[in-house]
């Protein structure tokens, strides 16, 4: 029995979304491992940022799982945006301590924001109020 394959013809927008998400996740991974421009950077994540970052990434993963399972993800996106806002606020509050150490952390927040915005733009109905 031949394996079933999905027909992606005519699904250009979904492929473009998948490509964008793949890019953002790769960028997140490189940021989390502090590997930019082919070399490792030292990152010391401040204690007060660990919990907000963890919640932000967990909520983003929930959105991606819901999308993969074909669920309606508006509530997941709203929750992830709330956690992203809390993380961004924590980054802003701690910027006075060591701004050079926050650059990779801020890049992670930006990637999460772009990932969530791409998902919301593509998967939520037009005219829906959203912060992106």
Rosetta constraint file for C-alpha pairs under 8 A:
AtomPair CA 8 CA 12 HARMONIC 7.45 0.50
AtomPair CA 11 CA 15 HARMONIC 6.46 0.50
AtomPair CA 12 CA 16 HARMONIC 6.13 0.50
AtomPair CA 13 CA 17 HARMONIC 6.18 0.50
AtomPair CA 13 CA 122 HARMONIC 7.95 0.50
AtomPair CA 14 CA 18 HARMONIC 6.13 0.50
AtomPair CA 15 CA 19 HARMONIC 6.11 0.50
AtomPair CA 16 CA 20 HARMONIC 6.23 0.50
AtomPair CA 17 CA 21 HARMONIC 6.13 0.50
AtomPair CA 17 CA 118 HARMONIC 6.88 0.50
AtomPair CA 17 CA 119 HARMONIC 7.30 0.50
AtomPair CA 17 CA 122 HARMONIC 7.40 0.50
AtomPair CA 18 CA 22 HARMONIC 6.03 0.50
AtomPair CA 19 CA 23 HARMONIC 6.27 0.50
AtomPair CA 20 CA 24 HARMONIC 6.28 0.50
AtomPair CA 20 CA 115 HARMONIC 7.52 0.50
AtomPair CA 20 CA 118 HARMONIC 7.61 0.50
AtomPair CA 21 CA 25 HARMONIC 6.07 0.50
AtomPair CA 21 CA 115 HARMONIC 5.85 0.50
AtomPair CA 21 CA 118 HARMONIC 7.70 0.50
AtomPair CA 22 CA 26 HARMONIC 6.12 0.50
AtomPair CA 23 CA 27 HARMONIC 6.12 0.50
AtomPair CA 24 CA 28 HARMONIC 6.01 0.50
AtomPair CA 24 CA 111 HARMONIC 5.58 0.50
AtomPair CA 24 CA 112 HARMONIC 7.40 0.50
AtomPair CA 24 CA 114 HARMONIC 7.44 0.50
AtomPair CA 24 CA 115 HARMONIC 6.16 0.50
AtomPair CA 25 CA 29 HARMONIC 6.07 0.50
AtomPair CA 25 CA 111 HARMONIC 7.69 0.50
AtomPair CA 26 CA 30 HARMONIC 6.17 0.50
AtomPair CA 27 CA 31 HARMONIC 6.00 0.50
AtomPair CA 27 CA 108 HARMONIC 7.87 0.50
AtomPair CA 27 CA 111 HARMONIC 7.05 0.50
AtomPair CA 28 CA 32 HARMONIC 5.97 0.50
AtomPair CA 28 CA 107 HARMONIC 7.87 0.50
AtomPair CA 28 CA 108 HARMONIC 5.54 0.50
AtomPair CA 28 CA 111 HARMONIC 6.30 0.50
AtomPair CA 28 CA 112 HARMONIC 7.69 0.50
AtomPair CA 29 CA 33 HARMONIC 6.15 0.50
AtomPair CA 30 CA 34 HARMONIC 5.68 0.50
AtomPair CA 30 CA 35 HARMONIC 4.98 0.50
AtomPair CA 30 CA 36 HARMONIC 6.55 0.50
AtomPair CA 31 CA 35 HARMONIC 6.26 0.50
AtomPair CA 31 CA 36 HARMONIC 7.21 0.50
AtomPair CA 31 CA 104 HARMONIC 5.78 0.50
AtomPair CA 31 CA 105 HARMONIC 7.47 0.50
AtomPair CA 31 CA 107 HARMONIC 6.93 0.50
AtomPair CA 31 CA 108 HARMONIC 6.17 0.50
AtomPair CA 32 CA 104 HARMONIC 7.61 0.50
AtomPair CA 32 CA 105 HARMONIC 7.91 0.50
AtomPair CA 32 CA 108 HARMONIC 7.30 0.50
AtomPair CA 33 CA 40 HARMONIC 7.60 0.50
AtomPair CA 34 CA 40 HARMONIC 5.57 0.50
AtomPair CA 34 CA 41 HARMONIC 5.06 0.50
AtomPair CA 34 CA 42 HARMONIC 6.70 0.50
AtomPair CA 34 CA 43 HARMONIC 6.67 0.50
AtomPair CA 34 CA 104 HARMONIC 6.97 0.50
AtomPair CA 35 CA 39 HARMONIC 5.40 0.50
AtomPair CA 35 CA 40 HARMONIC 4.55 0.50
AtomPair CA 35 CA 41 HARMONIC 6.22 0.50
AtomPair CA 36 CA 40 HARMONIC 6.64 0.50
AtomPair CA 36 CA 41 HARMONIC 7.41 0.50
AtomPair CA 43 CA 101 HARMONIC 6.11 0.50
AtomPair CA 43 CA 104 HARMONIC 7.61 0.50
AtomPair CA 44 CA 101 HARMONIC 6.71 0.50
AtomPair CA 45 CA 49 HARMONIC 6.67 0.50
AtomPair CA 45 CA 50 HARMONIC 6.77 0.50
AtomPair CA 45 CA 101 HARMONIC 7.62 0.50
AtomPair CA 45 CA 105 HARMONIC 7.78 0.50
AtomPair CA 46 CA 50 HARMONIC 6.74 0.50
AtomPair CA 47 CA 51 HARMONIC 7.84 0.50
AtomPair CA 48 CA 52 HARMONIC 7.71 0.50
AtomPair CA 48 CA 90 HARMONIC 7.36 0.50
AtomPair CA 49 CA 53 HARMONIC 5.95 0.50
AtomPair CA 49 CA 87 HARMONIC 7.13 0.50
AtomPair CA 49 CA 90 HARMONIC 6.25 0.50
AtomPair CA 49 CA 91 HARMONIC 6.81 0.50
AtomPair CA 50 CA 54 HARMONIC 6.04 0.50
AtomPair CA 51 CA 55 HARMONIC 6.19 0.50
AtomPair CA 52 CA 56 HARMONIC 6.05 0.50
AtomPair CA 52 CA 83 HARMONIC 7.04 0.50
AtomPair CA 52 CA 86 HARMONIC 6.45 0.50
AtomPair CA 52 CA 87 HARMONIC 4.79 0.50
AtomPair CA 52 CA 90 HARMONIC 7.22 0.50
AtomPair CA 53 CA 57 HARMONIC 6.15 0.50
AtomPair CA 53 CA 87 HARMONIC 5.76 0.50
AtomPair CA 54 CA 58 HARMONIC 6.04 0.50
AtomPair CA 55 CA 59 HARMONIC 6.06 0.50
AtomPair CA 55 CA 83 HARMONIC 6.23 0.50
AtomPair CA 56 CA 60 HARMONIC 6.21 0.50
AtomPair CA 56 CA 80 HARMONIC 6.27 0.50
AtomPair CA 56 CA 83 HARMONIC 4.81 0.50
AtomPair CA 56 CA 84 HARMONIC 5.25 0.50
AtomPair CA 56 CA 87 HARMONIC 6.61 0.50
AtomPair CA 57 CA 61 HARMONIC 6.12 0.50
AtomPair CA 57 CA 112 HARMONIC 7.85 0.50
AtomPair CA 58 CA 62 HARMONIC 6.26 0.50
AtomPair CA 59 CA 63 HARMONIC 6.45 0.50
AtomPair CA 59 CA 76 HARMONIC 7.21 0.50
AtomPair CA 59 CA 79 HARMONIC 6.73 0.50
AtomPair CA 59 CA 80 HARMONIC 4.73 0.50
AtomPair CA 59 CA 83 HARMONIC 7.04 0.50
AtomPair CA 60 CA 64 HARMONIC 6.44 0.50
AtomPair CA 60 CA 77 HARMONIC 7.76 0.50
AtomPair CA 60 CA 80 HARMONIC 5.55 0.50
AtomPair CA 60 CA 112 HARMONIC 7.31 0.50
AtomPair CA 60 CA 116 HARMONIC 7.44 0.50
AtomPair CA 61 CA 65 HARMONIC 6.14 0.50
AtomPair CA 62 CA 66 HARMONIC 6.12 0.50
AtomPair CA 62 CA 76 HARMONIC 6.71 0.50
AtomPair CA 63 CA 67 HARMONIC 6.15 0.50
AtomPair CA 63 CA 73 HARMONIC 6.36 0.50
AtomPair CA 63 CA 76 HARMONIC 5.35 0.50
AtomPair CA 63 CA 77 HARMONIC 6.14 0.50
AtomPair CA 63 CA 80 HARMONIC 7.38 0.50
AtomPair CA 64 CA 68 HARMONIC 6.14 0.50
AtomPair CA 65 CA 69 HARMONIC 6.17 0.50
AtomPair CA 66 CA 70 HARMONIC 6.12 0.50
AtomPair CA 66 CA 71 HARMONIC 5.11 0.50
AtomPair CA 66 CA 72 HARMONIC 7.12 0.50
AtomPair CA 66 CA 73 HARMONIC 6.07 0.50
AtomPair CA 66 CA 76 HARMONIC 7.72 0.50
AtomPair CA 67 CA 71 HARMONIC 5.94 0.50
AtomPair CA 67 CA 72 HARMONIC 7.44 0.50
AtomPair CA 67 CA 73 HARMONIC 6.62 0.50
AtomPair CA 73 CA 77 HARMONIC 6.01 0.50
AtomPair CA 73 CA 123 HARMONIC 7.96 0.50
AtomPair CA 73 CA 124 HARMONIC 7.97 0.50
AtomPair CA 74 CA 78 HARMONIC 6.18 0.50
AtomPair CA 74 CA 120 HARMONIC 7.68 0.50
AtomPair CA 74 CA 124 HARMONIC 6.77 0.50
AtomPair CA 75 CA 79 HARMONIC 6.19 0.50
AtomPair CA 76 CA 80 HARMONIC 6.09 0.50
AtomPair CA 77 CA 81 HARMONIC 6.00 0.50
AtomPair CA 77 CA 116 HARMONIC 6.89 0.50
AtomPair CA 77 CA 120 HARMONIC 7.11 0.50
AtomPair CA 78 CA 82 HARMONIC 6.24 0.50
AtomPair CA 79 CA 83 HARMONIC 6.30 0.50
AtomPair CA 80 CA 84 HARMONIC 6.01 0.50
AtomPair CA 80 CA 116 HARMONIC 7.80 0.50
AtomPair CA 81 CA 85 HARMONIC 6.07 0.50
AtomPair CA 81 CA 113 HARMONIC 7.78 0.50
AtomPair CA 81 CA 116 HARMONIC 7.49 0.50
AtomPair CA 82 CA 86 HARMONIC 6.30 0.50
AtomPair CA 83 CA 87 HARMONIC 6.15 0.50
AtomPair CA 84 CA 88 HARMONIC 6.02 0.50
AtomPair CA 84 CA 109 HARMONIC 7.02 0.50
AtomPair CA 84 CA 112 HARMONIC 7.46 0.50
AtomPair CA 84 CA 113 HARMONIC 7.22 0.50
AtomPair CA 85 CA 89 HARMONIC 6.01 0.50
AtomPair CA 86 CA 90 HARMONIC 6.20 0.50
AtomPair CA 87 CA 91 HARMONIC 6.24 0.50
AtomPair CA 87 CA 109 HARMONIC 7.49 0.50
AtomPair CA 88 CA 92 HARMONIC 6.16 0.50
AtomPair CA 88 CA 106 HARMONIC 7.68 0.50
AtomPair CA 88 CA 109 HARMONIC 6.58 0.50
AtomPair CA 89 CA 93 HARMONIC 6.08 0.50
AtomPair CA 90 CA 94 HARMONIC 6.22 0.50
AtomPair CA 91 CA 95 HARMONIC 6.12 0.50
AtomPair CA 91 CA 102 HARMONIC 7.29 0.50
AtomPair CA 91 CA 105 HARMONIC 7.64 0.50
AtomPair CA 91 CA 106 HARMONIC 7.09 0.50
AtomPair CA 94 CA 98 HARMONIC 7.79 0.50
AtomPair CA 95 CA 99 HARMONIC 5.28 0.50
AtomPair CA 95 CA 102 HARMONIC 6.80 0.50
AtomPair CA 98 CA 102 HARMONIC 6.70 0.50
AtomPair CA 99 CA 103 HARMONIC 6.77 0.50
AtomPair CA 101 CA 105 HARMONIC 7.52 0.50
AtomPair CA 102 CA 106 HARMONIC 5.93 0.50
AtomPair CA 103 CA 107 HARMONIC 6.25 0.50
AtomPair CA 104 CA 108 HARMONIC 6.37 0.50
AtomPair CA 105 CA 109 HARMONIC 6.52 0.50
AtomPair CA 106 CA 110 HARMONIC 6.24 0.50
AtomPair CA 107 CA 111 HARMONIC 6.21 0.50
AtomPair CA 108 CA 112 HARMONIC 6.26 0.50
AtomPair CA 109 CA 113 HARMONIC 6.13 0.50
AtomPair CA 110 CA 114 HARMONIC 6.17 0.50
AtomPair CA 111 CA 115 HARMONIC 6.06 0.50
AtomPair CA 112 CA 116 HARMONIC 6.12 0.50
AtomPair CA 113 CA 117 HARMONIC 6.07 0.50
AtomPair CA 114 CA 118 HARMONIC 6.09 0.50
AtomPair CA 115 CA 119 HARMONIC 6.33 0.50
AtomPair CA 116 CA 120 HARMONIC 6.06 0.50
AtomPair CA 117 CA 121 HARMONIC 5.94 0.50
AtomPair CA 117 CA 132 HARMONIC 5.37 0.50
AtomPair CA 118 CA 122 HARMONIC 6.21 0.50
AtomPair CA 119 CA 123 HARMONIC 5.75 0.50
AtomPair CA 119 CA 124 HARMONIC 7.80 0.50
AtomPair CA 120 CA 124 HARMONIC 5.25 0.50
AtomPair CA 120 CA 132 HARMONIC 7.81 0.50
AtomPair CA 121 CA 126 HARMONIC 7.99 0.50
AtomPair CA 124 CA 128 HARMONIC 6.93 0.50
